[in-house]
């Protein structure tokens, strides 16, 4: 069976003001001292108000959900002991003046030197899904085939409407923020694995980016694992939403791998259509119309999501994920994406309502 892994990033916020708190080192120490989480389960992100975790290699969506919920429970408890709240929002709704505190790693200091203004605003969290691939060549061919479907994954995942104490007007401000990095958006077509490597090496050799990790394409091959990594989604309020997106991504990559092995031709939409589709998905989420990159037409978002489900249906069935995905999508349609839920909480109770939402949803179970 095709396996998957999920990486989640979280923000640490003040329980009353909602401002980021730079005490990830304290929270990490409390996590490790509790015994239920090992140091291998915790990664420190760019800013010291962020913490990241990753599931082990998972065969089922239930296994992935249990792993995320276990970490989230421990994180919530450790954050409270440290006087903060952990959040699954993909942006901090407000930030303080002054340059943020970086995690003390040489690479992060180099990032600051290379892109000071962008790093200053990097209060953004993503959801990264790794799906196993047979080999690098097949992975590149699968990457070529998933491109038209990445914007609808973005729309489904939108969970970052607030920025600088105001509504950004986008359902995923995180997506817009990432457009400022030098290599971003939906990746181009690659002839084969050799061309993929050659083009990345040429980018690194320019010195414009400090290393391969600054390739902020929304999908790429992992340098550490035999996986295709899809990075287009916002971090999610609830573990079940992270797993819903991961299940769809696994179905998408599995279908693309099968098509690649069978030699099925892949579509090659105009680059500007893909870019527009990604921007529109970030703005609208599931609330209106999105760009169908295969036709160049604005399409009701539910129709586009149904097209994705039709495309990946066999893969979902083979993995035993169909019911999981159907149930998860039903829940999202009923209550809204994370962006919808955040706006609702802000309208009803202001920042206090947002913090309550973050706290309640972090460890919510189905």
PLY file of the C-alpha trace (Angstrom):
ply
format ascii 1.0
element vertex 366
property float x
property float y
property float z
element edge 365
property int vertex1
property int vertex2
end_header
0.00 0.00 0.00
1.10 3.57 -0.67
2.13 5.10 2.65
1.89 8.67 3.85
3.28 10.97 6.49
2.02 14.33 7.74
3.97 17.31 9.00
2.07 19.89 11.06
3.23 23.30 12.26
1.74 25.16 15.24
1.93 28.69 16.63
2.35 29.58 20.31
0.14 32.52 21.25
-0.60 34.62 24.33
-3.90 33.39 25.83
-5.41 36.89 26.03
-3.80 39.11 23.40
-3.30 36.45 20.73
0.21 37.75 20.06
2.95 35.21 19.29
5.06 34.17 22.28
8.66 33.17 21.64
8.99 30.31 24.11
9.13 27.21 21.92
12.24 26.06 23.80
10.30 25.99 27.07
7.37 24.15 25.50
9.71 21.64 23.88
11.42 20.95 27.22
8.03 20.33 28.84
7.02 18.02 26.01
10.16 15.96 26.33
9.99 15.82 30.13
6.46 14.38 30.00
7.69 11.12 28.50
4.82 10.73 26.01
6.64 12.60 23.25
10.23 11.99 22.21
12.66 14.57 20.95
12.43 12.96 17.51
8.75 13.93 17.33
9.51 17.65 17.74
11.10 20.02 15.28
11.80 23.69 15.82
10.69 25.98 13.04
12.14 29.27 11.78
10.61 31.46 14.50
10.80 30.56 18.18
7.02 30.88 18.47
6.56 27.82 16.24
6.74 24.08 16.79
6.48 21.30 14.21
5.80 17.59 14.41
5.63 14.74 11.93
3.78 11.47 12.06
5.63 8.22 11.49
5.14 6.48 8.18
1.42 5.61 8.18
-0.57 3.03 6.25
-4.05 4.19 7.26
-5.71 7.53 7.85
-6.79 6.39 11.32
-3.17 5.72 12.21
-2.21 9.22 11.06
-5.05 10.83 13.00
-4.12 9.00 16.21
-0.51 10.14 15.88
-1.48 13.78 15.37
-4.02 13.76 18.19
-1.52 12.27 20.61
0.99 15.00 19.87
-1.65 17.74 19.95
-2.82 16.63 23.42
0.70 16.74 24.77
1.39 20.06 23.06
-1.77 21.66 24.44
-0.85 20.60 27.99
2.78 21.73 27.67
1.74 25.08 26.19
-0.66 25.73 29.07
2.03 24.92 31.62
4.22 27.45 29.86
1.48 30.10 29.98
0.62 30.11 26.28
-1.84 28.49 23.90
-0.96 26.33 20.90
-2.82 27.06 17.68
-3.47 25.26 14.43
-4.08 28.51 12.57
-1.92 29.03 9.49
-1.19 32.66 10.41
-0.85 34.63 13.60
-3.82 37.03 13.53
-1.69 39.80 14.98
2.03 40.34 15.57
4.02 42.70 17.74
6.37 45.41 16.55
10.04 44.63 16.35
11.94 41.84 14.64
10.81 38.34 15.71
13.05 35.99 17.62
14.51 33.25 15.44
15.24 29.70 16.49
18.99 29.64 17.03
20.11 27.63 14.02
22.75 28.71 11.54
20.46 28.06 8.57
17.77 30.32 9.99
20.26 33.14 10.52
21.35 32.71 6.91
17.71 32.94 5.82
17.36 36.17 7.75
20.42 37.60 6.02
19.12 36.61 2.59
15.48 37.70 3.00
15.19 39.87 6.08
11.80 41.40 5.33
10.18 38.09 4.38
11.55 36.28 7.43
10.24 39.09 9.63
6.69 38.15 8.56
7.07 34.38 8.61
4.35 33.85 11.20
2.79 31.25 8.90
2.25 27.53 9.31
1.69 24.86 6.70
0.57 21.27 6.38
2.96 19.07 4.42
1.87 15.66 3.17
4.43 13.04 2.11
3.27 10.19 -0.13
5.55 7.28 -0.98
6.67 6.86 -4.59
8.36 3.90 -6.32
11.40 5.89 -7.42
12.52 9.39 -8.31
11.72 9.12 -12.02
8.17 8.02 -11.33
7.92 10.76 -8.71
8.80 13.45 -11.25
6.23 12.10 -13.69
3.62 12.05 -10.92
4.56 15.62 -10.01
3.82 16.65 -13.59
0.36 15.10 -13.34
-0.86 16.54 -10.02
-0.32 20.18 -10.98
-3.87 21.04 -12.18
-5.38 19.71 -8.95
-3.23 21.58 -6.44
-5.37 24.78 -6.39
-8.50 22.91 -5.29
-6.49 21.32 -2.46
-5.47 24.86 -1.52
-9.11 25.99 -1.52
-10.15 23.11 0.73
-7.35 23.83 3.23
-7.77 27.60 3.63
-7.22 28.56 7.28
-5.44 31.92 7.45
-7.78 34.87 6.87
-6.31 37.30 9.43
-3.10 39.26 9.20
-1.86 42.36 11.03
-5.02 42.61 13.13
-7.37 42.74 10.17
-9.14 40.49 7.69
-6.80 40.10 4.74
-9.67 39.47 2.31
-8.07 36.11 1.53
-9.06 32.76 2.96
-5.38 31.75 2.86
-3.09 34.70 3.47
-0.30 32.18 3.99
-0.48 31.28 0.28
-0.12 34.94 -0.66
2.76 35.40 1.77
4.71 32.55 0.17
4.49 34.20 -3.24
7.22 36.58 -2.05
9.88 33.88 -1.95
12.08 33.63 -5.07
10.97 30.13 -6.18
7.30 29.61 -5.42
3.92 28.44 -6.64
3.05 25.37 -8.66
6.16 23.67 -10.04
6.91 23.60 -13.76
6.89 20.52 -15.99
10.06 18.42 -15.89
11.07 16.06 -18.69
12.58 13.57 -16.28
14.42 13.19 -12.96
17.69 14.34 -14.48
16.15 17.63 -15.62
14.51 18.07 -12.22
17.92 17.81 -10.55
19.68 19.96 -13.11
17.23 22.82 -12.76
17.29 22.75 -8.97
21.09 22.67 -8.91
21.22 25.67 -11.27
18.88 27.59 -8.95
21.03 26.83 -5.92
24.18 27.68 -7.85
22.89 31.19 -8.51
23.11 31.92 -4.78
19.68 33.55 -4.84
18.42 30.79 -2.56
20.61 29.49 0.24
19.75 25.82 -0.28
17.21 23.40 -1.72
14.93 23.91 1.28
14.04 27.37 0.00
12.36 25.87 -3.05
8.89 26.87 -1.97
7.03 25.14 -4.76
3.75 23.86 -3.40
4.80 20.33 -4.39
8.23 18.79 -4.81
10.18 15.60 -4.28
11.53 15.18 -0.77
15.29 15.29 -0.39
15.10 13.20 2.80
12.54 10.50 2.02
11.34 8.47 -1.00
8.22 10.62 -1.20
6.44 13.28 -3.17
5.73 16.16 -0.78
2.65 18.33 -1.26
3.00 21.62 0.64
0.10 23.67 -0.68
-2.20 23.33 2.35
-2.55 25.65 5.31
-2.05 24.22 8.78
-5.40 22.98 10.07
-7.45 23.73 13.18
-8.32 20.07 13.73
-6.36 16.86 13.24
-9.24 15.31 11.28
-9.02 18.11 8.71
-5.29 17.53 8.31
-5.94 13.85 7.72
-8.76 14.58 5.27
-6.38 16.63 3.15
-3.67 14.00 3.50
-6.06 11.31 2.32
-7.00 13.32 -0.76
-3.34 14.03 -1.48
-2.47 10.34 -1.18
-5.29 9.53 -3.61
-4.06 12.22 -5.99
-0.43 11.10 -5.94
-1.38 7.40 -6.18
-3.53 8.15 -9.24
-0.75 10.18 -10.80
1.79 7.40 -10.19
-0.55 4.90 -11.82
-1.04 7.20 -14.80
2.72 7.69 -15.10
3.41 3.95 -15.02
0.72 3.40 -17.66
2.08 6.18 -19.85
-1.15 8.19 -19.69
-0.50 11.65 -21.13
-0.63 14.51 -18.68
-2.27 17.91 -19.19
-0.03 20.95 -19.36
-2.14 24.02 -18.49
-0.71 27.45 -19.17
1.52 28.54 -16.31
-0.43 31.76 -15.86
-3.69 29.82 -15.53
-2.22 27.66 -12.79
-0.93 30.76 -11.04
-4.32 32.46 -11.30
-6.05 29.32 -10.07
-3.82 29.16 -7.02
-4.39 32.84 -6.22
-8.15 32.53 -6.67
-8.24 29.43 -4.44
-6.37 31.34 -1.73
-8.80 34.24 -1.97
-12.10 32.36 -2.16
-11.53 29.04 -0.40
-14.71 26.98 -0.79
-17.00 30.00 -0.82
-17.45 30.75 -4.51
-15.88 29.92 -7.86
-12.37 28.76 -8.67
-10.35 28.60 -11.87
-10.36 25.24 -13.60
-6.83 25.23 -15.06
-7.79 22.59 -17.64
-10.47 24.81 -19.22
-9.42 28.30 -18.16
-12.97 28.92 -16.94
-14.33 29.99 -13.58
-16.07 26.97 -12.07
-18.24 26.49 -8.97
-15.89 25.19 -6.32
-18.05 22.15 -5.51
-17.93 21.08 -9.17
-14.15 21.31 -9.22
-13.87 19.31 -6.00
-16.21 16.69 -7.47
-13.93 16.45 -10.51
-10.99 15.77 -8.18
-12.97 13.09 -6.36
-13.85 11.45 -9.66
-10.20 11.50 -10.74
-8.91 9.92 -7.53
-11.92 7.70 -6.79
-10.29 4.37 -7.63
-7.23 5.18 -5.52
-9.39 6.16 -2.55
-11.33 2.92 -2.87
-8.16 0.82 -3.12
-6.75 2.45 0.02
-10.00 2.02 1.95
-10.27 5.80 2.33
-13.52 6.54 0.47
-15.78 6.64 3.53
-13.22 8.64 5.54
-12.99 11.24 2.77
-16.75 11.38 2.20
-17.43 11.92 5.90
-14.70 14.51 6.26
-15.87 16.54 3.28
-19.45 16.44 4.53
-18.26 17.98 7.80
-16.33 20.72 6.00
-19.31 21.63 3.82
-21.51 21.83 6.92
-19.30 23.95 9.17
-16.92 25.62 6.73
-13.18 25.66 6.25
-10.86 26.92 8.97
-11.01 30.38 7.41
-14.80 30.44 7.66
-14.70 29.27 11.26
-12.06 31.86 12.21
-14.06 34.70 10.66
-17.17 33.52 12.46
-15.35 33.42 15.80
-13.85 36.88 15.26
-17.21 38.36 14.32
-18.89 36.88 17.37
-16.26 37.40 20.08
-13.20 39.15 18.69
-9.69 37.93 19.50
-10.97 36.15 22.60
-13.23 34.09 20.38
-10.32 33.25 18.09
-8.16 32.04 20.99
-11.06 29.94 22.27
-11.49 28.44 18.81
-7.79 27.60 18.56
-7.83 26.00 22.01
-11.00 23.97 21.45
-10.09 22.67 18.02
-6.46 21.74 18.68
-7.46 18.51 20.43
-10.97 18.08 19.05
-11.88 14.52 18.09
-14.40 13.21 15.59
0 1
1 2
2 3
3 4
4 5
5 6
6 7
7 8
8 9
9 10
10 11
11 12
12 13
13 14
14 15
15 16
16 17
17 18
18 19
19 20
20 21
21 22
22 23
23 24
24 25
25 26
26 27
27 28
28 29
29 30
30 31
31 32
32 33
33 34
34 35
35 36
36 37
37 38
38 39
39 40
40 41
41 42
42 43
43 44
44 45
45 46
46 47
47 48
48 49
49 50
50 51
51 52
52 53
53 54
54 55
55 56
56 57
57 58
58 59
59 60
60 61
61 62
62 63
63 64
64 65
65 66
66 67
67 68
68 69
69 70
70 71
71 72
72 73
73 74
74 75
75 76
76 77
77 78
78 79
79 80
80 81
81 82
82 83
83 84
84 85
85 86
86 87
87 88
88 89
89 90
90 91
91 92
92 93
93 94
94 95
95 96
96 97
97 98
98 99
99 100
100 101
101 102
102 103
103 104
104 105
105 106
106 107
107 108
108 109
109 110
110 111
111 112
112 113
113 114
114 115
115 116
116 117
117 118
118 119
119 120
120 121
121 122
122 123
123 124
124 125
125 126
126 127
127 128
128 129
129 130
130 131
131 132
132 133
133 134
134 135
135 136
136 137
137 138
138 139
139 140
140 141
141 142
142 143
143 144
144 145
145 146
146 147
147 148
148 149
149 150
150 151
151 152
152 153
153 154
154 155
155 156
156 157
157 158
158 159
159 160
160 161
161 162
162 163
163 164
164 165
165 166
166 167
167 168
168 169
169 170
170 171
171 172
172 173
173 174
174 175
175 176
176 177
177 178
178 179
179 180
180 181
181 182
182 183
183 184
184 185
185 186
186 187
187 188
188 189
189 190
190 191
191 192
192 193
193 194
194 195
195 196
196 197
197 198
198 199
199 200
200 201
201 202
202 203
203 204
204 205
205 206
206 207
207 208
208 209
209 210
210 211
211 212
212 213
213 214
214 215
215 216
216 217
217 218
218 219
219 220
220 221
221 222
222 223
223 224
224 225
225 226
226 227
227 228
228 229
229 230
230 231
231 232
232 233
233 234
234 235
235 236
236 237
237 238
238 239
239 240
240 241
241 242
242 243
243 244
244 245
245 246
246 247
247 248
248 249
249 250
250 251
251 252
252 253
253 254
254 255
255 256
256 257
257 258
258 259
259 260
260 261
261 262
262 263
263 264
264 265
265 266
266 267
267 268
268 269
269 270
270 271
271 272
272 273
273 274
274 275
275 276
276 277
277 278
278 279
279 280
280 281
281 282
282 283
283 284
284 285
285 286
286 287
287 288
288 289
289 290
290 291
291 292
292 293
293 294
294 295
295 296
296 297
297 298
298 299
299 300
300 301
301 302
302 303
303 304
304 305
305 306
306 307
307 308
308 309
309 310
310 311
311 312
312 313
313 314
314 315
315 316
316 317
317 318
318 319
319 320
320 321
321 322
322 323
323 324
324 325
325 326
326 327
327 328
328 329
329 330
330 331
331 332
332 333
333 334
334 335
335 336
336 337
337 338
338 339
339 340
340 341
341 342
342 343
343 344
344 345
345 346
346 347
347 348
348 349
349 350
350 351
351 352
352 353
353 354
354 355
355 356
356 357
357 358
358 359
359 360
360 361
361 362
362 363
363 364
364 365
